[in-house]
Amino acid sequence: MMDIFKELLKRIIIFDGAMGTQLQERGLKTGECPEYMNISHPDVIFDIHKSYINAGADVIETNTFGANRVKLAKYGLENETAKIIGESVRIAKKAAQEKSVALSIGPTGKLLKPYGDMAFEEAYEVFKEVVIAGEQAGADIVLIETMSDMLEAKAAILAAKENTKMKVICTMTFQEDGRTLMGSDPVTVVVSLQGLGLDAIGVNCSTGPDKMVNIVEKMSTVSRIPIIAQPNAGMPAIKDGKTVYDLMPDAFASYFPELIKKGASIVGGCCGTTPEYIRLVKSVVQDFKPNMIVNKFTAVSSNTKTIFIGGDNPLRVIGERINPTGKKSLSTALKEGDMSLAVDEAVRQQKSNADILDVNVGVPGIDEENIMVKAVSEIQNAVDIPLQIDSTNIKAIEKAVRILRGRPIINSVSAKEKSLRKVLPIVKKYGTCVIGLTVGDNGLPKNRKERLENARKIIETAKEYGIPKEDILIDCVVLTLSSEQEAAQETLEAIKLVKSELGVNTVIGLSNVSFGLPERKLINSAFLAMAASYGLDSVIINPCDDTMMNTLRASMALMNKDKGCINYLNIYGGNTPVKNSSSKKYIKNEEHDKLLYNHILEGKKAGIKNIVEDILAEGAEPLKIVDNIIIPALKDVGGKYEKGVYFLPQLLSSAEVVQEAFKIIKERLPKGTVSKGRIILATVEGDVHDIGKDIVKVLLENYGYDVIDLGKDVKGEVILEEVKRSNVSLVGLSALMTTTLFNMEKIIKLLKQNANVKVMAGGAVLTEEYALKIGADYYGKSAQDAVRIADSFFSER
């Protein structure tokens, strides 16, 4: 078996092309399970693999993209998972000979909680079953591909790393806006996932190679591992009843030199590509050498945002307010499992321009492991900035970083031997950043020299675990000025030494410096300005403290870290962007109305029941609440989504809040209250993906429509029967797979010929031109578009 990662030192590695396209050409019928052909038609699968080997592929992918128990259950084959995978690997190994075999693993087709009904550990178990079966059968590499959600990708990566010895590659798929379905950009994807132990990362499917160049270029700016690029053969269309693509093999291959120049060192094809495409790709890249650069940077991320620390970046603010120490109400809420106050603090700090949020739930006697997980889950759904996990409970830390979308900071590890051996393995396993507290076995550091030596010990021990110093933030420890006045200067000098001698970024928890003194804000703000001038890179403070934030902004302008003083001028120069005022147009003066509106806008579910009941108790009519508060708030959310301010997670979080509100409102509605309209939704025959459809359903229901959800893989006759039975005049059809586009065309034709019905069509593989060409009346690029279509359609009627 070829070791492709050794070969990468010398040349570009070639993966194969599409499996589905080849299966269709060889007789795969609509509604049949592609993966079952490993058992029913092994000779066909062998021939496909052999054709890619003969075309020059170094790696062939098993016919197992949908071979997991969730997707196989659709065909009644969930108990055949291991057998199907075993046969697929056996066939691929026979065809590959000395070449490599990659175990193809696609998504489950389910949304993970809180946006769907699949728990992280449930997804993990699904993928665990796949990777174990693949390794036992002899696969060489795990290829996790076409992922839209970083958390699902994380579950698959951890399943592979924790249960096999195989090398692991992960590719995400991006939409036209350059983000995944869940809103992650290419930089954030790499920053978040590469540290989990991946051997390569990249992009597949998504688009043609022309548009993939920009994605690869962005990934290359932060990647420390090889980048893989597997584009589609352009955009799909139907010709003579078959799905075809608009890029011919020679045109497709012509983009690959540019992909390699931008950073790709492993290349191949996805939907629509054939052995001829791979043969031409091989011919145009064979003389190129991999252009791999190991990037050095310090960064953390959320699901949708990456924050870089150090260098020319401004001093980063880590919000300290989610901490129960000295906060009785927060302590009580956490003990009761109520996250509403923690979420409120998170939202407040983000609005006050915190870059990162520290999360601490350490209350004596609390079940910290589970409460930390719950807090992190709810907070990351309310804000879109990275988190810092703050605990002395190592189990609580690991449970939190495991289910977290993005790359967090762990707060903290000290220079004490016990702490180093306990915390650093978690940092390495999950690829996080970590705060290194310069406290050693001898206790608090006495001077700058001791701080420096403790920092050195942390860095050198981290190196033993394979943790680069870029992933460490050294905390030079701020002591109380009132009792150790000389310690403040020692901390400042230590910051300078750590940066100059060790080349590591720094952080401090600042507020302790003024403890026991009057007018603490004066001491704190002065010390912050001084620390910034000594090279401090990040600081743990209260971002809601105007004195501190004003000092910080002025310091950044003076230190040339606020280029052109843009941030300073925006805030203090009268150029502050005007906030969206749509809420004022619809909201009365009552506090409860504002609360409901803002809870929807911010995706805060806690307390909704009481808020709605208070509004009703004040005499508001149920439908007036919907028309005057809920719908305007949803339109505000939708506007932010369309402008790229919000992404799918925020859209779904707001939808959840509305669902909770509707539970109360519906109880007060008069019997027989008419909805805004009835709509049928279905994923077309042959397509087992229903993520997009489910998202559309949630939003339409929130806007007051009755939705008849027929599910996935639905035959046209079933849809037509429901149209007639329910007297529905608008149908929404979804398709995620290019192989099912022809079925969408057939279903639309069937509906048009036999019923007076309008059809809106959507899905990742559709374009507006194609949707209208096959007979759809409307094209919905997003769930928000579906709402707009429904509003227009029913208002005209």
N, C-alpha and C positions, 0 to 999 in steps of 0.2 A: 504493500500500500504506500502510495506517495504521501510524504509529509508536505502538504501544500505550504505550511508556514515556514519551512526551511527553503522551499523553492521561491517563496516571495522575496528572499534576499537577492535573487538573481533575475526574476522575470515576473510578468503579469500572469495571474492565475485565471483560467477560464472556467466558469460554471456553465451548465447547460441552459436550455431554453424552456419554453412552456410545455407542460404535461397535458393540461386540459385541451389545448388546441389540437394536439396530436391524437388524443383519445377520441375527440369528435370526428376527426378525419378517418379514424379506424373503426367507427361504428357505435360509439357511446351514444345511447339514446337518452332523450330528455327524461328526467326522473330516476335514472339509474344511478347507483352509487359508483363513482369513479374509482374509489379505493378497492371495491370488491373485485375489480378486474384483475387485481393481483392473484386472486384465487380462480376466478372464472375464465380469464384469458391471459395466463402468464406469458404466453408467447408474444402477445401484442405488446405487453409492457417491456419485455426483453428487447424486442425490435426497436422500440422507441429509445430505450437507453443506449442500445448499440449504435443507433444512428447519430446520437450526440457524441459518443466516444469517437466515432469515425470522422465526425466534423471537427474534432480537435479539443473537446471538453476535457479538462483535468478532473472535474468533479461532476458527478451526476446525482440528481436528487431523487429520493425514493417517491413513489406514488402514494404518499401518506399525508398530503396537505390537510385533508379532513378526517384523518384516521384517529379520532378521539371519541370517547364514549358519548359525548354530548351530541356531536354531529351524526355519528353512526346510529344513534337511537332513532333518528328519523327513518332509517331503513330497517329497523329491528335488528341491527347488527352490533349493538353495544357490547354484547358478550363475546364478540369475535375480534375485539380490538387487537389483542396480542397476536392472534393468528394472522390477521391481515397485515400487521406491521412486520411480523416475522417473514412472511412470504415476500413482501415488497423488498425487504433488505436482501433476502436470498437471491432474488432475481437481479437486483441492481449489482450485487457483488459478482455474480456470474458474468454480467455484461461488462463490468468495469475492469476486471482483471487487475492490473497493477495500479489503476487510477483509483481515486477516492470516492466514497459513497457518503452523501450527506442525508441525514434523516430529516425530511421536510416536516415541519410542524407549523400549521396555520392556527389562527385564532379559534376559540370555541364558538364564536358567533353570539356570545352572550355579553351583555354589559355587566361589569363588576359593580358591586355595591359602592356607594349608595345610589348610583344611577340606574342599576339593574338589580337582579335578584341573585346574582352569583357572588358568593363570598370569595375573598382572596385565597383562602386555604382550600376551598373547593376547586378553584381553578388550578391551584398548585397540584392537587391530587390527580386531576385529569391529566396534566402534563407529565407528572411523575410516572404514571402508568405507561405513557407513550415512550418516554426516554429509556426506561428500564427495558421494555420490550425491544426497542431499537438497538440498545447496546448488546443485549443478550444475543440478538440475531447477527451482530457483527458490523453495525454501522460505524463509520470512522469519525464523523462530525455531526453535530446537531445544528441544523439551520432553522431557527425560529423566524418565520417570515410573514410579511403582509400584516404586521401588527398596527393597530390604530390607537391603542391605549397603552401607555407606558407601564401601567400597573399590571395589566395582563401579560405584557412582555416580561416584566420583572418576575411574575409568578412562574413563567416558563423557564426563564434563565436560572432561577434558584432551583427549580425542580431538576434541571440538567446538571447544575454544578454540585448539588448536594447528593445526587443519586447515581452519577456516572463519572467516568474518567475521560469522557470525550471532550474535544475542543468544541467551543460553542460560538456560533455566529448569530447575530440578530439583525433583521432588517425591518424598518418601519415603512408604512406607506403614507404618502402625503397628498393633500388635496391641492387644487389649483392655487389656493391662497398661500401655499408653502407651509401649511400646518397640518398635523394629523387631525383626524375626526375629533379628538378630544382637545385640540387646541395647542399641541406641543410643536414648537419650531425645531428645525434641524440641530441648532446649537444646544438647546435644552435637552433634546433626546440624547445626544452624545454625552453631555455633562452628567446626565442622570443615570445612564445605563452602563457606560463603559467600565466603571469601577466595580461592577458586580462580578468581574472575572471574565468578561467577554474576550474572545480572541480576535474578533473582527466585528465591525458594526457598519450599518449602511442603510440603503434604501432600495426597495423593489416595487414593482407594479407602478402605481401612482400615475405616471405620465410617460411620454416618449423620452428618448435620450436628450433631446434638445432642452427640455425644461428641467431635466434632472441635473444638468450641469451646475445650476445655481445651488441646488440642495447639497450636492457633493462639496462644492466650494465652501459653503458655510460649515459643514461638518468638519472639513479638514482644518479649520482654524482652531478647533479644540480637541481633535481626536489624538489619542495617545496610542491607538491601535490601528491596524489596517482598515481601510474603507472598501466596502463592496457596493457595486451599483448594478442593478438588474432591471432595466426599464422595459416598458411595453413597446410593442411595435407601432407606436403612435396611438391614435384614437380609433375605437371600433365603429363599424358600420355594418349593415346587412346588405349583402349582394347575392342575388339568386338563392335566397333562403339560407345563406351562411354568414357567419360573423367574419368580417375581414378587417384589416387594419390599413391605415393610410400611409405607412412608411414601408417601402420596399426594402429588401435586405441590404442593398448597397447604400441607400440613404441612411438606414439605421446604423450601419457600421461606421459611417463617416463621422459620427459624433464622438466615437470612443477615444480618439487621441485627445480630444479636449477634456473628456471625463477623467482621463488619466493625468493630464497636466494639472487638473484642479484637485487631484488627491486620491482618486480611486486606484487601487492596486489589485482588486479582484473584480471581474466583470462577467456578465452573463445576460440572459434575457428572461423576460417574464411573458405576460399574456401576448399571444399572437406571434411569438418568435418560434422559429423552426430550426432544424439542423443547418439549413442554408444560412440563416442569420448568424448562427454561432460560427460557422466556417468562415464567413467574411469578417466577423469581429476578430477571430483568431489571426487572420491574415493582416489586419491593419494594426494590431497591437503587438505583434510578435517581436518587434525591434525596440519596444519601449521598456524602460526600467522603472520599477516602482518608485514613486515620489513620496516616500513616507517621512513625515516629520513628527517627532514626539514633542507635542506642545507642553509648555510649562506655564501654569497659571493656577490661581486659587479661585474657585467658583463654587457656588451652591445654587440650587434650583428648586422651583416649585413645578407644577405640572405645565405651566405656560411661560415661565420667566426664569432667566438666568441672571444672577448677580455676581459680578467679578469683584474680587477684593484685592487691594494692594496696587502697586505700580502707580500709574497715572490716574487711577480711579479715585473718586472722592471717598472720604472717610465714611465707612458704612455704619449705619445705625441698626443695632440689634435691640428691639423693643423688649423691655424687662417686665412689663406689667402683668403677664400671665404667670403669676407666682403667688401662692396663697399665704406666704409669710407676712404676718401683720395685717392680713385682710380677712376678717371674720366672715363676711358674707360669701366671699369666694371659697373659703375653706368649707363652709357649711354646704354650699352648692355642690362642690366636688364630692363631698362625702355622700351626698344624696344621688350622685350620678347625673346631676344637672349641669350641662355644659354651656348654658345660655350666657352666664356672666363671662366665662372664658372666651366665648365667641364674640361677645360684645367688645371685650378688651382687644381682641385681635382686629376686629373691624376698625375700632377707634384708632389703634396704633397705625394701621395701614393708611388710614385717611390722614394721619399726622406725618406721613412720609417715612415711616420705618422701612428699612430695606429687608430685614429679617426679623422673625419673631421667636423669642425664647419661650419654650413651653415647659413649665414646671408645675406638677400637680402633687408635690410632696407634702401631704397632710398625714400626721401620725395616725396609724390605725387604718389607713385607707388601703384598698386593693389597688395599689399603684400600677401594677402591670396592665390590668384591664381598663382602669380609668385613663391612663396615659394613651392607650390605643384609641379609646373613645374620644378623648380630647383632640388628639391629632387628626382623627378622621373628620370630625365636625369642623375644626378650625381650618383645615386645608380646603374644605368645601366652601368656606365663607370668604377666604382671602386668597390672593394669587401670588403671594410672596413666599420665599423659602422659610423653613422652620429650623429651629435649633432645639434639640431634645436635651432637656436639662434634668438629670436625675443621678442619684448615687446607686440606684437599683439597676444592675446590669441587665436583668431580665426585662424590666420595663423599657429600657433603652432599645434592646434588640427587637422586642415585639413592635415598638413604634416605628423604627426605621424600616422594618420588614414590609409594613403595609403602606408606607408613605410614598406618595407620588412625587418624584423629584429626588434631589440630593440634599440631605440635611447636614447640619453641624451637630456633633455630639459634644455636649458640655458636661463633663470634661474628663481628661486624664491628667493625673499629676505625675511628678517624677518619682513617686514612691513605687517600689518594685511591684508590690501587690496590685496597685492600680494599673500599671503598665501592662502586666500580664493578663489582666481581666478585661480591660477596655480595648486595647489595640487589636486583638483578634476580631472584634466586632467591626471596628473601623475598616479593617482590611476586607472582611467578608462582604460588607455592603457598600464598600467604596465611598464612604462618607468623608467629610472633613471633620477635624476634631480640634477642640481647644486644649492646648497643653498648659496646664497650670504649674507655674514654677515653684511648687511646694514639694520638698523632698522628704526623705525619711527622717530628717532632723527637724521637721516642722516648717514654719513660715521662714522665708528667706530674710537674712539680716541686711544684705546689701546688694548692690548691682552685680557683683562678682558671683555671688551664690545664685542669684536669679539666672545669670548667664549659664552657669554650669548645670543647673537643673534643666534649663531649656535644651542644652546640648545633649543631656542624657535622654530626654524625651525624643529628640530627633534621631539620635543614633539607634535607640531601641526600635523606633518606628521603622527605620531602614531595614532592620532585621526581618520585619514582617512584610517588607516590600511596599511600605507606605512612603511615597515621596514627600519631601519636606514642603512642597507646594500645598499639600493637603492639611497642613498643621498651622494653627493660629496660636502663637505663644502669648499667654497672659502673664504679664510681668508683676502681677499682684499689687493692688492698691491697698495700702493700710490706712488706718485712721490718723488724720493729721493732728487731732487733739491729744493723742497719746504718744505718737511717734512722728514728730514734725519733720525730721530729716528723711523719713521713709518716702515722702512724696517725690523728692528730687532723685532718690535712688531708683524709684520706679521709672522716672523719665529717662534717666541715664541708661537704665537697663533696656528700655525700648530701643534706644539708639544702638546699643551694642548688639542686641539680638538681630537687628536688621543688617548692620554693617558686617558683623563677624559670622553670623549663621545664615544670612540671606533668607530669613523667614518672616512672614507677615505677623502682625501683632494685634492684640485685642486687650481691652481692660474692662472690668466692671467698675464703673467710675464712682458711683454715689457713696461708696464707703468712705471716701476721702474726707467728707465733711461731717461724718457722724459725730454728734455731741456738740456741734458748733452752731451758733445762731446764724441766720441768713445763709442757709446752706446753698442756696442757688448761686450766690456770689462765688463761693469757693468752687463749686462744681463747674460753673461755666468758665472760670479762669483756668482751672486745671485742664479742662477739655481743650481750650485754645493752646495751652502750653504743650499738652500731649500731642496734639496735631502737628505742632511745629517740630516735635522730636521724631516724627515719622509714624505715629500711630495709624493703623489701617482700618480698625473697626472698634466700635465702642458699644457697651451694653448700658443703655440709659432709658429714661422715660421719654419717648418721642412726643408725648403730649405736653411736655414742659417747654413752653415758648422760649424761655430764657436760654435753655440749652440748645434748642434748634436754631435760634437766631444767631447764637455764638458760632455754632457749627457752620452755618451757611456763610457767615462773614469770613470765617477762617478759610473755607474752601476757595472763596473768591481771592483772598489775599495770597494764598499758596498756589494759585494758578491751577487748581484742581476743579474749578468750575469754569470751563473754557468760555471765554467771552462774557463771563459773569451772567450767563443765560439763566441759570436757576435763581440766582439772587435777584435779577431784574424781573423775572416772572412773578416772584413773590412780593417784592417790595417796590417795584417800579410802576405799579399801576397796570401791568400787562397780564395779570392773572386771568387765565382763560375763564370765560363765563360758564358757569355750571348749567347743566341741562335744567331748564325751568319747567319742564312738562308737568312735574308733580304739583306745582302751585296752581296750574290751570284747573286741576280736577279736585283738589283737596280742600275741604272745608277747614275751619280753624280748629276743629276738635283734635285733641292730642291722639286719641285712639285711631282716628283715620290716618293720621300721619304715620303712626306706628305700623299699621297694617301695610301701608304703601311702602315704607322703608324696609319692612321685613321681606316683602316680595322682591324689592329691588336688590337687597343684599343676600337673599337666599337663606334667611334665618327662620328655621322652622319652630324653634323653641318659643313657647308662649303664645303661639298663634290662636289656639283654642280660646284662651282667655280674652285676647284682644277682640276677636270676632264676636264673642258673647257680650263683651262690654259695648260694642257698637250697636248690636241688636237691642241690648237693654236700654240704650238711649233713644230707641224708637226708630232706628233706620230700617227701611224696607230691604228685605234680602236681595231683590234684584237691583236695587239702587246701589248696594254695596258692590255688586258685580260691575255694574255699568260705570259707576263714578270713582271706584278705587282700584278694583282688581284689573279690569281691562286696561285702563290707562297705565297702571304699573307694569303690566305685561308688555304694553307697547314701548314703554321706556326701556325695559330689559331687551326687547327685540331690536330697538334702535342701537343700543350699545353693542349687541351681538353683530349687527350688520356693519358697524363701524370698526369692528375688531377690538373694541374695548373689553367686551365679554367674549367668552368662548363657550363651547358646549357644556362644560361642567357648571358654569354659572347659570346658563339657560335652564339646565335640568334642575339645579338647586332651587331656582325661583319657581319652577313648575311644581316641585314637591311642596313648597310653601302654599301655593294656590290649592293644591289637592287637599291639604289639611284644612284650609279655610272653607273649601266647598263642602267638606263633610258636615260642618256646622250649619252652613247656609242652606243646604239642601233639606235639612230637617224642618226648616221654617218656610220653605216654598209651598205655595198652594198645590194641592194635588192636581195633576194634569198640566202643570206649567210646561209650556212648549219650549223646546230647545231651539237654538239658532239654526239647526239643520242636522240631517243624518248623512253620514259619510261611511262608505265601505273602504277599508284598507286591506291590502293583501300583498305579500311578496309572491312573485309569479312562479309558476310551475318550474321545478328543477332547481330553484334557488333556496338554499336552506338558511340564508342569512336574514335576520329580521331586526337588526339593530336600528337601521335607519327608519324602518316602519314604526318601530316601538317609540322612537323619539317623536315622530310626527304625531302619533296617537296621543301622547302625553300633552303636547302643546294644543292640539285641536280640542281635546276635552277641557283643557284649562280655559279656552276661549268660548266655552259654552256649547260645543257641538257634541252630538251623540255619535260615537264611533263604533261601527261594527267591525271588529278585527277578525278577519278570517285566517290569520296566521301566515305561515310560510309554505312554500312549495304548493301553491293553490292552483288547481286546474281552472281553465276559463269557464267551463260548464258550472262549476261550483259558484264562481263569482256571479255569473249570469242568473243562476237560480236565486241567489240571495238578493240581487237587484230587483227581480220581479216580486219576490216574496215580501220584501221590506219597502218596496216602492221608493227606492233610493235613486237620486238623480246625479250624484257625484261619487266617482270611484277613484281611489288613489292606488296606483300600482308602483311597486318598488322592485328593483333588480340590482344586485351588487356584483354579480358574475357576468362577464362578457358572454359566457356560454348560454345564458338564458335570455339574451336580448331578443332573439327570434321569437321566443315564447311570449314575450311582452307584446310584440307586434301581432301575433296570432290572437291573443286575448282581446286586445283593443278592437281588432277587426270583428271578432265574434260579438262583442258587446255592442258595437255600432250597428251591426246588421240585425240585431234582435231586441234592442231596447233603446229607449230615448234617454240616453245617459251621456254625461260628460266625463272625461278621464283626465286626471292629472298624473303625470309620471315623474319619477325621480329615482336617484340611485347613483352610486359613485361612478358607474361606467357610462352614464348617459350625458349627452350634451343637449342643449335646447334644440339645435338643428335636427338632431337625430330623433328626439322625442316627437317633434311636430311631424317629421317625415313619416313616422310609423303610425300616425293617426291620433296621437294624444292631443287634447285640446289645450292643455296647460303643461308647462315644465316647471317643476319645483326643485331648484338647486339645493335648498336647505329646508329644514323643518319650518322656519319662519316664513319661507315662501309659500308653503302649503297653507298656513294660516291666512296669508294675504289672498291667496287664490280662493279659499273658502269664503272669506269675507266678501270679496268682490262678486263671486258667483251667487251667493244667497241674497246679497243686497239687491242685485239686479232682478232676482226673482220676486 
